Amino acid sequence: PRHHFFNSFFYKRLLFMSEYSYNMVRRWTKDDDIFSVHNVFIPVHLNAHWMLVAVEVGEQAGVISLYDSLGSPDRVVAETVRRWLIDEAADKGKPQRDWTIVYSECRQQENSDDCGVFMLKNMDYVARGLDPTTMKRSTAYYRCRIAAELLAKVVGGEG
């Protein structure tokens, strides 16, 4: 597979009760080599706000990109994910890499309700190799598009 997608509980366990804990997520990758995929996606939910961490895994170095539709560079999230990648490599016997943190440009939300929509669409765009800054349609359009894609999977027998 080209991508690995964590669910929304991964980061909550990684930073359990505001304390970093590799042991809380160690088993999450026991059957998966996250260093053999192109991208690792981590949805992050903090204080009623969603953002996306996308890790581009390279041969010698990698990039940790944060996509936040409110535009705030959350250093704690970035450094927590960097620490996890270092611990994951050590635990799985993989070579260590240099990790660059990038606060990526993405479409900004116009209200306090749409962060989840933008987190999902940023993930979709990055996974498909598209530039998230090219997202120009209305938020209502993206909400309907997400619903239609989910319903198509259920009706088509993949749900």
N, C-alpha and C positions, 0 to 999 in steps of 0.2 A: 504493500500500500504506500501511496505517496504522502498521506497525511495521518496524523493521530489526533483524535479529538477527545479531550477529557470532558467529563460532565461538570456541572456547576458546583459540585461538592468538593472537587479536587483542591482548589485553592483554599477553601474554608478549612479543610483538614491540614493542609500544608502550613497554614498560619493559624493553628488551633488555639483559641482563646488568646489571641494576639502574641503567641509565642511560636517561633519556627519549630516545626517538628517533622523531620524527614521520615521518622519511623511511622508516622500516621499515614503516609502515602507510599511507603516502600513497596507494599504488595500490589499497588495499582499497576505496576509495570512488570510484574514477575514473568508474564508470558509475552511481553512486547519489548522490542528493542527500539526505543524512541530515537536512538542515534542512527537508525537505518532509514528513517523516513525523511521526506523533504521539509515538512512543516509539522509542528506540534501546536495545537490550538487549546488555549486555556481560558474559558469564560470566567470572569471575576466579578463577584457581587459584593460590594462594600457599601454599607450605610445607605441602602435603597438605591444604589447606582450600579449599573453594569458597564464593564469595559472589557476589552479583549486583549489577551496577550498571545501573540503569534511568534513562535520560535522557528527561525529558519536554521535548520541543522546543516552545517557545512562540513567539509572534510577536515579542515584544520581549525576553522573558526566558525562562529555562528552569530546570529543576530537575534536579539530579543526585542520585538517591536510591541509597543503599547499603543492601542487605538482607543482613545477616549473621546466620546462625542461632546464632552464638556471642555475638553482641551487641557485638562490639568495633568501635568507630568507627575505621576505617583511613583516616587522613588522607592518607597517601601515595597510595592508590588514588584517592581523591576528587580530590585536586589534580592527579594525572596525567591523569585524564579531563577535568577542567576545562581544563587546558593543551592537550590534544588538540583539544577543541572550539574553542578560540580559534585554534589553528593551522589547523584544518580550515576554519573560516570565512574566514580570511585567504587560504589557498591557493585556495579555490574562489570567491573574490570575493563572499562573502556578508557581510551586515552583522553586526557584532559584537553580542553579547547579554550581558546580565548572567546569571551562572549561580549559583544558590543550591544549596548542598550540604546535603542532609538525610540524617541517619542514621535510616532508617525502621524502625518497629517491625515485627517479624515473629515468627513462631513460633520458639521456641528449641529446639534439638535437645537430646535427653536423653543423648546419648552422643558418642563421637568418630568415629562412622562415617556419620552421616546428612546431612552438610553438602551433598552432591551432590543428594540427594533434595529438600532444602529449597530449594536454588538453583533447581532445575527447577520446583518447584511455585510458588515465589515469582514466577518468570518467567511461568508459566501464569496465575496469579491476576492479576498486574498487567496482562498483555496482554488479559485478558478484562474488565478494569475492576472486579475484585473486591478486597476488602480482605484481604491476606495474614494479618492477625491472626485472621481467622475460620476458619483452617485448624485443625480440632479433632480430626480422626480420627487413628488410630494411624499411626505411620510405616510399619508393614507394609502398611496399606491404601494409602498413597500409592505405595509401591514397586510393589505389584500394579497399581495404576491406571496408572502410567507404563508398565509392561510391556504391559498390555492395550491402551493407546492406541498404542504403537509396533507391536505385533503387528497391530492392526486396520488400520493404514496399510499394512503390508507385504502382508497378506492381501487388502486391498481394492484393491491395485494401485497405491498411491501411493508405494511404497518402492523 
